[in-house]
Amino acid sequence: MPKPLKIVLLVLGGLALVAMGALAVLVATFDPNAYKPLLIARVQQDKQRTLAIPGPVSLSFFPRLGVQTGAVSLSERQSPEVFASVQRARVSLALWPLLRKHVVIDQVALEGVQARVTRFADGRTSIDDLLGTPKNAPAAEAQTSGQALAFDVAGIDIGNAMLAFDDRQAGRRFELSRASLRIGRLTPGTPADMKFNGHVKSSAPLLDADLTLEGQLLLDPAARHYAFKKLDAHLAGQAATLRDAELQLNEIGRAHV
């Protein structure tokens, strides 16, 4: 082996050992739980909501940089009532893309998600403060906000979820329960494989059925464009005036907000 190449390899090996040693020290000394009070105080200050993280927060550094928690809950704004909660959550980042200054969320896994959203008679919703840009914001501001949402997620896995929507403006209620959602790689402008299963109940129109969706999800936050492609939907249960209905739908859905 040529001597210059041997020296380069030895230097690189030494740097790798130093980096691994520094990482080991970081793992041994860094305690993410020390930052929980600061995070809880910041949420209370900025959003007037109570964030509760009663269990420990754990970190992993190799082969993925990850954060894992037990139960977490967030209250309604200026209220002790719980708005959303999760039994377990795990988020991990792929390490190698970070070396290229590219953030890739390797995985998002949520178990036991519950959330309740209300739309009031005047059109306001209980999550307006969490959505950021107001409805009447200038178009340029909305565009800038969308561009800030650049992301690259390798996979999303949500299990045993429940979502309730109380629409007091329209006088109806929607509830999604026993829901699971799996999404493949999700990046702006690229279709992501998606599979959803859950039970849907609605007061108007009358709906009480199991729902299965398979297809592709396309998100483009910068253009505020969202679409379902190659959507295969299967509904089995009670729907409107039909009893024991079983419907099969194949369609493409698009939305531009």
Accessible surface in RSA format (square Angstrom, percent):
REM  Atomic radii and reference values for relative SASA: ProtOr
REM  Chains: A
REM  Algorithm: Lee & Richards
REM  Probe-radius: 1.40
REM  Slices: 20
REM RES _ NUM      All-atoms   Total-Side   Main-Chain    Non-polar    All polar
REM                ABS   REL    ABS   REL    ABS   REL    ABS   REL    ABS   REL
RES MET A   1   154.57  80.0  76.91  50.9  77.66 184.9  82.82  70.4  71.74  95.0
RES PRO A   2    90.21  65.7  77.40  70.6  12.81  46.6  89.47  73.9   0.74   4.6
RES LYS A   3   152.01  74.2 144.43  88.6   7.59  18.1  88.84  80.0  63.18  67.3
RES PRO A   4    94.74  69.0  90.52  82.5   4.22  15.3  94.13  77.7   0.61   3.8
RES LEU A   5    87.43  48.7  83.78  59.9   3.66   9.2  86.57  60.8   0.86   2.3
RES LYS A   6   111.94  54.6 111.90  68.7   0.04   0.1  54.62  49.2  57.32  61.1
RES ILE A   7    86.04  49.0  85.87  64.0   0.16   0.4  86.04  62.0   0.00   0.0
RES VAL A   8    75.74  49.8  74.23  67.2   1.51   3.6  75.74  65.8   0.00   0.0
RES LEU A   9    85.09  47.4  77.49  55.4   7.60  19.1  77.70  54.6   7.40  19.9
RES LEU A  10   119.30  66.4 108.45  77.6  10.86  27.3 110.80  77.8   8.50  22.9
RES VAL A  11    81.44  53.6  73.86  66.9   7.58  18.3  80.50  69.9   0.94   2.5
RES LEU A  12   100.60  56.0  95.72  68.5   4.88  12.3  95.94  67.4   4.66  12.5
RES GLY A  13    33.84  41.7   0.00   N/A  33.84  41.7  32.41  88.9   1.43   3.2
RES GLY A  14    31.09  38.3   0.00   N/A  31.09  38.3  28.95  79.4   2.14   4.8
RES LEU A  15   109.67  61.1 105.01  75.1   4.66  11.7 105.29  73.9   4.38  11.8
RES ALA A  16    50.63  46.5  42.53  65.6   8.10  18.4  50.16  70.6   0.47   1.2
RES LEU A  17   126.98  70.7 119.34  85.4   7.64  19.2 119.51  83.9   7.46  20.1
RES VAL A  18   104.95  69.1  97.01  87.8   7.94  19.1 103.56  90.0   1.39   3.8
RES ALA A  19    60.93  56.0  49.65  76.6  11.28  25.7  56.60  79.7   4.32  11.5
RES MET A  20   126.27  65.4 120.02  79.4   6.25  14.9 101.10  86.0  25.17  33.3
RES GLY A  21    35.13  43.3   0.00   N/A  35.13  43.3  33.95  93.2   1.18   2.6
RES ALA A  22    62.68  57.6  48.56  74.9  14.12  32.1  56.03  78.9   6.65  17.6
RES LEU A  23    59.94  33.4  56.78  40.6   3.16   7.9  59.50  41.8   0.44   1.2
RES ALA A  24    60.31  55.4  48.93  75.5  11.37  25.9  56.04  78.9   4.26  11.3
RES VAL A  25    94.00  61.9  91.00  82.4   3.01   7.2  93.91  81.6   0.09   0.2
RES LEU A  26    77.75  43.3  75.61  54.1   2.14   5.4  77.60  54.5   0.15   0.4
RES VAL A  27    78.96  52.0  63.50  57.5  15.46  37.2  63.95  55.6  15.01  40.7
RES ALA A  28    86.18  79.2  44.71  69.0  41.47  94.3  54.28  76.4  31.90  84.5
RES THR A  29    98.80  70.3  67.88  68.8  30.92  73.7  62.81  84.4  35.99  54.4
RES PHE A  30    77.93  39.0  59.40  36.8  18.53  48.2  64.27  39.0  13.66  39.1
RES ASP A  31    72.35  50.7  66.70  66.4   5.65  13.4  29.32  69.0  43.02  42.9
RES PRO A  32    24.25  17.7  18.51  16.9   5.74  20.9  19.29  15.9   4.96  30.8
RES ASN A  33    43.91  30.3  37.21  36.0   6.70  16.1  19.81  47.7  24.10  23.3
RES ALA A  34    65.01  59.8  40.94  63.2  24.08  54.8  51.14  72.0  13.87  36.7
RES TYR A  35   114.84  53.6 113.88  64.8   0.95   2.5  73.91  55.5  40.93  50.5
RES LYS A  36    35.70  17.4  33.79  20.7   1.90   4.5  21.44  19.3  14.26  15.2
RES PRO A  37    86.01  62.7  76.87  70.1   9.13  33.2  81.44  67.2   4.57  28.4
RES LEU A  38   118.72  66.1 113.35  81.1   5.37  13.5 114.42  80.4   4.29  11.6
RES LEU A  39    90.17  50.2  85.94  61.5   4.23  10.6  89.74  63.0   0.43   1.2
RES ILE A  40    55.31  31.5  55.28  41.2   0.03   0.1  55.28  39.8   0.03   0.1
RES ALA A  41    57.89  53.2  49.48  76.4   8.41  19.1  55.27  77.8   2.62   6.9
RES ARG A  42   146.19  61.4 143.94  73.4   2.25   5.4  41.22  56.3 104.98  63.6
RES VAL A  43    28.11  18.5  26.16  23.7   1.95   4.7  28.11  24.4   0.00   0.0
RES GLN A  44    81.41  45.5  79.13  57.8   2.28   5.4  41.16  87.6  40.25  30.5
RES GLN A  45   132.15  73.9 112.47  82.2  19.69  46.9  41.13  87.5  91.03  69.0
RES ASP A  46    68.25  47.8  43.10  42.9  25.15  59.5  22.38  52.7  45.88  45.8
RES LYS A  47    72.71  35.5  72.71  44.6   0.00   0.0  38.60  34.7  34.11  36.3
RES GLN A  48    51.54  28.8  50.15  36.7   1.38   3.3  23.03  49.0  28.51  21.6
RES ARG A  49     0.79   0.3   0.13   0.1   0.66   1.6   0.79   1.1   0.00   0.0
RES THR A  50    68.83  49.0  66.56  67.5   2.26   5.4  46.40  62.3  22.43  33.9
RES LEU A  51    21.34  11.9  19.41  13.9   1.93   4.9  19.41  13.6   1.93   5.2
RES ALA A  52    38.39  35.3  34.48  53.2   3.91   8.9  38.39  54.1   0.00   0.0
RES ILE A  53    19.46  11.1  10.83   8.1   8.63  20.8  11.17   8.0   8.30  22.5
RES PRO A  54   108.31  78.9  66.70  60.8  41.61 151.3  79.72  65.8  28.58 177.6
RES GLY A  55    20.31  25.0   0.00   N/A  20.31  25.0  19.68  54.0   0.63   1.4
RES PRO A  56   105.55  76.9  97.07  88.5   8.48  30.8  99.95  82.5   5.60  34.8
RES VAL A  57    17.67  11.6  14.05  12.7   3.62   8.7  14.05  12.2   3.62   9.8
RES SER A  58    61.07  51.6  55.57  74.2   5.50  12.7  45.73  97.4  15.34  21.5
RES LEU A  59    51.31  28.6  21.83  15.6  29.48  74.1  23.23  16.3  28.08  75.6
RES SER A  60    56.94  48.1  51.51  68.7   5.43  12.5  42.33  90.1  14.61  20.5
RES PHE A  61    26.09  13.1  20.54  12.7   5.55  14.4  20.54  12.5   5.55  15.9
RES PHE A  62   144.08  72.1 118.53  73.4  25.54  66.5 118.54  71.9  25.54  73.1
RES PRO A  63    87.80  64.0  78.49  71.5   9.32  33.9  78.49  64.8   9.32  57.9
RES ARG A  64   116.84  49.1 115.86  59.1   0.97   2.3  23.44  32.0  93.39  56.6
RES LEU A  65    52.57  29.3  50.99  36.5   1.57   4.0  50.99  35.8   1.57   4.2
RES GLY A  66     4.61   5.7   0.00   N/A   4.61   5.7   4.49  12.3   0.13   0.3
RES VAL A  67    63.54  41.8  60.94  55.2   2.61   6.3  61.41  53.4   2.14   5.8
RES GLN A  68    79.65  44.5  78.41  57.3   1.24   2.9  10.16  21.6  69.49  52.7
RES THR A  69    21.10  15.0  16.78  17.0   4.32  10.3  19.29  25.9   1.80   2.7
RES GLY A  70    26.56  32.8   0.00   N/A  26.56  32.8  22.73  62.4   3.83   8.6
RES ALA A  71    53.96  49.6  47.72  73.6   6.24  14.2  47.72  67.2   6.24  16.5
RES VAL A  72    29.78  19.6  27.25  24.7   2.52   6.1  28.38  24.7   1.39   3.8
RES SER A  73    28.85  24.4  27.22  36.3   1.63   3.8  13.84  29.5  15.00  21.0
RES LEU A  74    35.67  19.9  35.31  25.3   0.36   0.9  35.50  24.9   0.17   0.5
RES SER A  75     6.58   5.6   5.18   6.9   1.39   3.2   4.97  10.6   1.61   2.3
RES GLU A  76    35.28  20.3  35.28  26.7   0.00   0.0  18.59  36.0  16.69  13.6
RES ARG A  77   101.45  42.6  86.39  44.0  15.06  35.9  28.98  39.6  72.48  43.9
RES GLN A  78   135.95  76.0  96.19  70.3  39.76  94.7  38.39  81.7  97.56  74.0
RES SER A  79    34.59  29.2  24.57  32.8  10.02  23.1  21.36  45.5  13.23  18.5
RES PRO A  80   123.67  90.1  99.38  90.6  24.29  88.3 106.39  87.8  17.28 107.4
RES GLU A  81   119.17  68.4 115.81  87.6   3.36   8.0  40.07  77.5  79.10  64.6
RES VAL A  82    76.37  50.3  64.46  58.4  11.91  28.7  64.46  56.0  11.91  32.3
RES PHE A  83    21.23  10.6  20.53  12.7   0.70   1.8  20.53  12.4   0.70   2.0
RES ALA A  84    22.20  20.4  20.46  31.6   1.74   4.0  21.43  30.2   0.76   2.0
RES SER A  85    35.49  30.0  30.01  40.0   5.49  12.6  18.97  40.4  16.52  23.1
RES VAL A  86    21.11  13.9  18.26  16.5   2.85   6.9  19.52  17.0   1.60   4.3
RES GLN A  87    93.35  52.2  86.39  63.1   6.97  16.6  31.79  67.7  61.57  46.7
RES ARG A  88   130.90  55.0 130.38  66.5   0.51   1.2  47.55  65.0  83.35  50.5
RES ALA A  89    17.63  16.2  15.47  23.9   2.16   4.9  16.93  23.8   0.71   1.9
RES ARG A  90    95.87  40.3  95.41  48.6   0.46   1.1  27.30  37.3  68.58  41.6
RES VAL A  91    56.98  37.5  55.19  50.0   1.80   4.3  55.19  48.0   1.80   4.9
RES SER A  92     8.55   7.2   8.22  11.0   0.33   0.8   7.13  15.2   1.42   2.0
RES LEU A  93    43.55  24.3  43.55  31.2   0.00   0.0  43.55  30.6   0.00   0.0
RES ALA A  94    19.23  17.7  17.45  26.9   1.78   4.0  19.20  27.0   0.02   0.1
RES LEU A  95    44.89  25.0  40.60  29.0   4.30  10.8  40.66  28.6   4.23  11.4
RES TRP A  96   174.23  69.9 173.09  83.8   1.14   2.7 143.92  76.7  30.30  49.2
RES PRO A  97    17.35  12.6  17.35  15.8   0.00   0.0  17.35  14.3   0.00   0.0
RES LEU A  98    58.68  32.7  44.15  31.6  14.52  36.5  44.35  31.1  14.33  38.6
RES LEU A  99   132.22  73.6 100.52  71.9  31.70  79.7 104.61  73.5  27.61  74.3
RES ARG A 100   164.76  69.2 138.44  70.6  26.33  62.7  73.80 100.9  90.96  55.1
RES LYS A 101   199.44  97.3 163.41 100.3  36.03  85.8 114.74 103.3  84.70  90.2
RES HIS A 102    80.79  44.2  79.49  55.3   1.30   3.3  55.49  57.2  25.31  29.4
RES VAL A 103    89.64  59.0  79.61  72.1  10.03  24.2  79.61  69.2  10.03  27.2
RES VAL A 104    18.66  12.3  18.66  16.9   0.00   0.0  18.66  16.2   0.00   0.0
RES ILE A 105    45.59  25.9  45.59  34.0   0.00   0.0  45.59  32.8   0.00   0.0
RES ASP A 106    32.98  23.1  28.32  28.2   4.66  11.0   0.00   0.0  32.98  32.9
RES GLN A 107    61.92  34.6  61.82  45.2   0.11   0.3   8.17  17.4  53.76  40.8
RES VAL A 108    27.20  17.9  27.20  24.6   0.00   0.0  27.20  23.6   0.00   0.0
RES ALA A 109    15.85  14.6  13.99  21.6   1.86   4.2  14.37  20.2   1.48   3.9
RES LEU A 110    48.08  26.8  44.30  31.7   3.78   9.5  45.46  31.9   2.62   7.1
RES GLU A 111    56.78  32.6  56.51  42.8   0.27   0.6  12.54  24.3  44.23  36.1
RES GLY A 112     4.71   5.8   0.00   N/A   4.71   5.8   1.92   5.3   2.78   6.2
RES VAL A 113    32.95  21.7  32.95  29.8   0.00   0.0  32.95  28.6   0.00   0.0
RES GLN A 114    71.99  40.3  71.66  52.4   0.33   0.8   4.70  10.0  67.29  51.0
RES ALA A 115    15.85  14.6  15.85  24.5   0.00   0.0  15.85  22.3   0.00   0.0
RES ARG A 116   109.68  46.1 109.31  55.7   0.38   0.9  39.98  54.6  69.70  42.2
RES VAL A 117    21.14  13.9  19.91  18.0   1.24   3.0  19.91  17.3   1.24   3.4
RES THR A 118    20.80  14.8  20.80  21.1   0.00   0.0   2.56   3.4  18.23  27.6
RES ARG A 119    63.61  26.7  63.61  32.4   0.00   0.0   3.69   5.0  59.92  36.3
RES PHE A 120    56.35  28.2  56.22  34.8   0.13   0.3  56.35  34.2   0.00   0.0
RES ALA A 121    78.93  72.6  60.38  93.2  18.55  42.2  60.70  85.5  18.23  48.3
RES ASP A 122    97.37  68.2  58.83  58.6  38.54  91.1  49.23 115.9  48.14  48.0
RES GLY A 123    15.16  18.7   0.00   N/A  15.16  18.7  13.36  36.7   1.80   4.0
RES ARG A 124   133.40  56.0 130.04  66.3   3.36   8.0  60.96  83.3  72.44  43.9
RES THR A 125    25.57  18.2  19.59  19.9   5.98  14.2  19.59  26.3   5.98   9.0
RES SER A 126    17.40  14.7   7.41   9.9  10.00  23.0  14.21  30.3   3.19   4.5
RES ILE A 127    34.11  19.4  34.11  25.4   0.00   0.0  34.11  24.6   0.00   0.0
RES ASP A 128    60.97  42.7  49.92  49.7  11.05  26.1  32.41  76.3  28.56  28.5
RES ASP A 129    34.08  23.9  16.83  16.7  17.25  40.8  26.57  62.5   7.51   7.5
RES LEU A 130    65.16  36.3  35.89  25.7  29.27  73.6  36.58  25.7  28.57  76.9
RES LEU A 131   118.36  65.9  89.44  64.0  28.91  72.7  92.80  65.2  25.55  68.8
RES GLY A 132    52.87  65.2   0.00   N/A  52.87  65.2  36.07  99.0  16.80  37.6
RES THR A 133    40.04  28.5  17.97  18.2  22.07  52.6  15.69  21.1  24.35  36.8
RES PRO A 134    80.96  59.0  65.56  59.8  15.39  56.0  77.10  63.7   3.86  24.0
RES LYS A 135   181.88  88.7 140.20  86.0  41.69  99.3 117.93 106.1  63.95  68.1
RES ASN A 136   136.49  94.1 104.97 101.4  31.51  75.9  46.03 110.8  90.46  87.4
RES ALA A 137    21.36  19.6   1.53   2.4  19.82  45.1   6.07   8.5  15.29  40.5
RES PRO A 138    86.23  62.8  74.44  67.9  11.79  42.9  86.23  71.2   0.00   0.0
RES ALA A 139    87.85  80.8  69.37 107.1  18.47  42.0  75.94 106.9  11.90  31.5
RES ALA A 140    76.51  70.3  64.67  99.8  11.84  26.9  72.69 102.4   3.82  10.1
RES GLU A 141    85.54  49.1  78.12  59.1   7.42  17.7  37.17  71.9  48.37  39.5
RES ALA A 142    10.45   9.6   7.87  12.1   2.58   5.9   8.46  11.9   1.99   5.3
RES GLN A 143    74.65  41.7  74.14  54.2   0.51   1.2  31.55  67.2  43.10  32.7
RES THR A 144    88.28  62.8  87.34  88.5   0.94   2.3  63.10  84.8  25.18  38.1
RES SER A 145    46.71  39.5  37.75  50.4   8.96  20.6  19.57  41.7  27.14  38.0
RES GLY A 146     7.77   9.6   0.00   N/A   7.77   9.6   6.05  16.6   1.72   3.8
RES GLN A 147   104.92  58.7  87.33  63.8  17.59  41.9  26.33  56.0  78.59  59.6
RES ALA A 148    84.53  77.7  46.70  72.1  37.83  86.1  59.19  83.4  25.34  67.1
RES LEU A 149   106.11  59.1  99.85  71.4   6.27  15.8 104.81  73.6   1.30   3.5
RES ALA A 150    85.75  78.8  57.57  88.9  28.18  64.1  61.90  87.2  23.85  63.2
RES PHE A 151    51.71  25.9  35.80  22.2  15.91  41.4  46.29  28.1   5.43  15.5
RES ASP A 152     7.70   5.4   6.13   6.1   1.57   3.7   3.37   7.9   4.33   4.3
RES VAL A 153    10.76   7.1  10.76   9.7   0.00   0.0  10.76   9.3   0.00   0.0
RES ALA A 154    41.40  38.1  27.27  42.1  14.13  32.1  27.75  39.1  13.66  36.2
RES GLY A 155    15.11  18.6   0.00   N/A  15.11  18.6  15.11  41.5   0.00   0.0
RES ILE A 156    31.44  17.9  27.19  20.3   4.24  10.2  27.54  19.8   3.90  10.6
RES ASP A 157    48.61  34.0  46.97  46.8   1.64   3.9   9.97  23.5  38.64  38.5
RES ILE A 158    34.54  19.7  34.37  25.6   0.17   0.4  34.37  24.7   0.17   0.5
RES GLY A 159    13.19  16.3   0.00   N/A  13.19  16.3  12.13  33.3   1.06   2.4
RES ASN A 160    85.37  58.9  71.76  69.3  13.61  32.8  16.32  39.3  69.05  66.7
RES ALA A 161    16.50  15.2  15.69  24.2   0.81   1.8  15.91  22.4   0.59   1.6
RES MET A 162    31.15  16.1  29.15  19.3   2.00   4.8  28.59  24.3   2.56   3.4
RES LEU A 163    69.79  38.9  69.63  49.8   0.16   0.4  69.63  48.9   0.16   0.4
RES ALA A 164     2.28   2.1   1.86   2.9   0.42   1.0   1.86   2.6   0.42   1.1
RES PHE A 165    58.14  29.1  57.98  35.9   0.16   0.4  57.98  35.2   0.16   0.4
RES ASP A 166    37.31  26.1  37.31  37.1   0.00   0.0   6.49  15.3  30.81  30.7
RES ASP A 167     0.54   0.4   0.44   0.4   0.11   0.3   0.44   1.0   0.11   0.1
RES ARG A 168   136.59  57.3 115.09  58.7  21.50  51.2  40.24  55.0  96.35  58.4
RES GLN A 169    93.59  52.3  64.91  47.4  28.68  68.3  22.27  47.4  71.32  54.1
RES ALA A 170    56.94  52.4  21.16  32.7  35.78  81.4  32.16  45.3  24.78  65.7
RES GLY A 171    63.84  78.7   0.00   N/A  63.84  78.7  36.19  99.3  27.65  61.9
RES ARG A 172   103.80  43.6  96.84  49.4   6.95  16.6  18.15  24.8  85.64  51.9
RES ARG A 173   106.46  44.7 103.18  52.6   3.28   7.8  51.25  70.0  55.21  33.5
RES PHE A 174    68.95  34.5  68.60  42.5   0.36   0.9  68.75  41.7   0.20   0.6
RES GLU A 175    53.70  30.8  52.95  40.1   0.75   1.8   6.49  12.6  47.20  38.5
RES LEU A 176    28.85  16.1  28.85  20.6   0.00   0.0  28.85  20.3   0.00   0.0
RES SER A 177    20.05  16.9  20.05  26.8   0.00   0.0  13.91  29.6   6.14   8.6
RES ARG A 178   156.68  65.8 137.64  70.2  19.04  45.3  67.35  92.0  89.33  54.1
RES ALA A 179     4.16   3.8   3.91   6.0   0.25   0.6   4.16   5.9   0.00   0.0
RES SER A 180    42.39  35.8  41.48  55.4   0.91   2.1  28.28  60.2  14.11  19.8
RES LEU A 181    42.09  23.4  41.76  29.9   0.33   0.8  42.00  29.5   0.09   0.2
RES ARG A 182   159.26  66.9 157.07  80.1   2.19   5.2  47.51  64.9 111.75  67.7
RES ILE A 183    15.09   8.6   8.77   6.5   6.32  15.2  10.40   7.5   4.69  12.7
RES GLY A 184    28.67  35.4   0.00   N/A  28.67  35.4  25.80  70.8   2.87   6.4
RES ARG A 185   141.41  59.4 130.29  66.4  11.13  26.5  49.11  67.1  92.30  55.9
RES LEU A 186    10.80   6.0  10.80   7.7   0.00   0.0  10.80   7.6   0.00   0.0
RES THR A 187    26.48  18.8  26.43  26.8   0.05   0.1  11.36  15.3  15.12  22.9
RES PRO A 188    51.30  37.4  33.23  30.3  18.07  65.7  33.46  27.6  17.84 110.9
RES GLY A 189    48.07  59.3   0.00   N/A  48.07  59.3  22.75  62.4  25.31  56.7
RES THR A 190    64.50  45.9  63.76  64.6   0.74   1.8  42.27  56.8  22.22  33.6
RES PRO A 191    49.60  36.2  35.30  32.2  14.30  52.0  35.30  29.1  14.30  88.9
RES ALA A 192     2.04   1.9   0.00   0.0   2.04   4.6   2.04   2.9   0.00   0.0
RES ASP A 193    96.57  67.6  91.68  91.3   4.89  11.6  30.97  72.9  65.60  65.4
RES MET A 194    15.27   7.9   8.07   5.3   7.19  17.1   1.75   1.5  13.52  17.9
RES LYS A 195   100.48  49.0  98.14  60.2   2.34   5.6  43.25  38.9  57.23  61.0
RES PHE A 196    21.81  10.9  21.81  13.5   0.00   0.0  21.81  13.2   0.00   0.0
RES ASN A 197    53.96  37.2  53.96  52.1   0.00   0.0  23.12  55.7  30.84  29.8
RES GLY A 198     8.95  11.0   0.00   N/A   8.95  11.0   5.17  14.2   3.78   8.5
RES HIS A 199    28.27  15.4  27.72  19.3   0.54   1.4  21.60  22.3   6.67   7.8
RES VAL A 200     5.06   3.3   5.06   4.6   0.00   0.0   5.06   4.4   0.00   0.0
RES LYS A 201   100.03  48.8  99.21  60.9   0.82   2.0  42.77  38.5  57.27  61.0
RES SER A 202    15.65  13.2   9.41  12.6   6.24  14.4   5.62  12.0  10.03  14.0
RES SER A 203    68.58  58.0  40.85  54.5  27.73  63.9  46.31  98.6  22.27  31.2
RES ALA A 204    46.52  42.8  42.82  66.1   3.69   8.4  44.79  63.1   1.72   4.6
RES PRO A 205    94.63  69.0  84.32  76.9  10.32  37.5  93.84  77.5   0.80   5.0
RES LEU A 206    98.14  54.7  92.56  66.2   5.58  14.0  92.56  65.0   5.58  15.0
RES LEU A 207    34.16  19.0  32.84  23.5   1.32   3.3  32.84  23.1   1.32   3.6
RES ASP A 208    50.92  35.7  45.62  45.4   5.30  12.5   7.13  16.8  43.80  43.7
RES ALA A 209     1.20   1.1   0.08   0.1   1.11   2.5   1.20   1.7   0.00   0.0
RES ASP A 210    75.54  52.9  73.90  73.6   1.63   3.9  24.21  57.0  51.32  51.2
RES LEU A 211    37.62  21.0  36.41  26.0   1.22   3.1  36.49  25.6   1.14   3.1
RES THR A 212    40.46  28.8  40.26  40.8   0.20   0.5  20.08  27.0  20.38  30.8
RES LEU A 213    33.04  18.4  33.04  23.6   0.00   0.0  33.04  23.2   0.00   0.0
RES GLU A 214    81.98  47.1  81.30  61.5   0.68   1.6  14.72  28.5  67.27  54.9
RES GLY A 215    14.70  18.1   0.00   N/A  14.70  18.1   8.81  24.2   5.89  13.2
RES GLN A 216    39.39  22.0  39.39  28.8   0.00   0.0   4.57   9.7  34.82  26.4
RES LEU A 217    23.65  13.2  23.65  16.9   0.00   0.0  23.65  16.6   0.00   0.0
RES LEU A 218    27.41  15.3  27.40  19.6   0.01   0.0  27.40  19.2   0.01   0.0
RES LEU A 219    32.32  18.0  32.31  23.1   0.01   0.0  32.31  22.7   0.01   0.0
RES ASP A 220    43.25  30.3  43.25  43.0   0.00   0.0   2.62   6.2  40.63  40.5
RES PRO A 221    11.00   8.0   9.90   9.0   1.09   4.0  10.04   8.3   0.96   6.0
RES ALA A 222    36.94  34.0  35.98  55.5   0.97   2.2  36.01  50.7   0.93   2.5
RES ALA A 223    45.69  42.0  35.24  54.4  10.45  23.8  42.10  59.3   3.59   9.5
RES ARG A 224    88.40  37.1  88.40  45.1   0.00   0.0  14.09  19.3  74.30  45.0
RES HIS A 225    45.56  24.9  45.56  31.7   0.00   0.0  36.04  37.1   9.52  11.1
RES TYR A 226    74.23  34.7  73.25  41.7   0.98   2.6  47.84  35.9  26.39  32.5
RES ALA A 227     2.86   2.6   0.00   0.0   2.86   6.5   2.07   2.9   0.79   2.1
RES PHE A 228    75.12  37.6  75.12  46.5   0.00   0.0  75.12  45.5   0.00   0.0
RES LYS A 229    54.95  26.8  54.95  33.7   0.00   0.0  12.81  11.5  42.14  44.9
RES LYS A 230   150.93  73.6 128.35  78.8  22.58  53.8  93.10  83.8  57.83  61.6
RES LEU A 231    14.91   8.3  13.14   9.4   1.77   4.5  13.27   9.3   1.64   4.4
RES ASP A 232    55.18  38.7  52.51  52.3   2.67   6.3  13.22  31.1  41.96  41.9
RES ALA A 233     8.67   8.0   8.22  12.7   0.44   1.0   8.38  11.8   0.29   0.8
RES HIS A 234    58.60  32.0  58.29  40.5   0.31   0.8  40.93  42.2  17.66  20.6
RES LEU A 235    26.21  14.6  25.77  18.4   0.44   1.1  25.77  18.1   0.44   1.2
RES ALA A 236    34.03  31.3  29.18  45.0   4.84  11.0  29.66  41.8   4.37  11.6
RES GLY A 237    22.04  27.2   0.00   N/A  22.04  27.2  19.44  53.4   2.60   5.8
RES GLN A 238    57.10  31.9  57.04  41.7   0.06   0.1  11.38  24.2  45.71  34.7
RES ALA A 239    11.55  10.6  11.51  17.8   0.04   0.1  11.53  16.2   0.02   0.1
RES ALA A 240    52.17  48.0  42.49  65.6   9.67  22.0  46.93  66.1   5.24  13.9
RES THR A 241   133.05  94.6 103.00 104.4  30.05  71.6  87.42 117.4  45.63  69.0
RES LEU A 242    98.05  54.6  95.17  68.1   2.88   7.2  96.72  67.9   1.34   3.6
RES ARG A 243   182.57  76.7 160.02  81.6  22.55  53.7  64.03  87.5 118.54  71.8
RES ASP A 244   120.86  84.7  97.48  97.0  23.39  55.3  32.43  76.3  88.44  88.2
RES ALA A 245    10.36   9.5   1.38   2.1   8.98  20.4   8.83  12.4   1.54   4.1
RES GLU A 246   128.22  73.6 100.29  75.9  27.93  66.5  27.48  53.2 100.74  82.2
RES LEU A 247    67.41  37.5  64.28  46.0   3.14   7.9  67.25  47.2   0.16   0.4
RES GLN A 248   103.46  57.9  75.51  55.2  27.95  66.5  48.29 102.8  55.16  41.8
RES LEU A 249    87.12  48.5  85.53  61.2   1.59   4.0  87.06  61.1   0.06   0.2
RES ASN A 250   112.63  77.7  81.07  78.3  31.56  76.0  32.77  78.9  79.86  77.2
RES GLU A 251    92.73  53.2  79.82  60.4  12.90  30.7  30.51  59.0  62.22  50.8
RES ILE A 252   101.69  57.9  72.38  53.9  29.31  70.6  72.38  52.1  29.31  79.5
RES GLY A 253    24.21  29.9   0.00   N/A  24.21  29.9  24.21  66.4   0.00   0.0
RES ARG A 254   142.62  59.9 104.43  53.2  38.19  90.9  50.94  69.6  91.68  55.6
RES ALA A 255    51.26  47.1  42.46  65.5   8.80  20.0  51.24  72.2   0.02   0.0
RES HIS A 256   135.92  74.3 101.82  70.8  34.10  87.2  73.77  76.0  62.15  72.3
RES VAL A 257   102.85  67.7  76.78  69.5  26.07  62.8  99.54  86.5   3.31   9.0
END  Absolute sums over single chains surface
CHAIN  1 A    16346.9      13841.8       2505.1      10562.9       5784.0
END  Absolute sums over all chains
TOTAL         16346.9      13841.8       2505.1      10562.9       5784.0
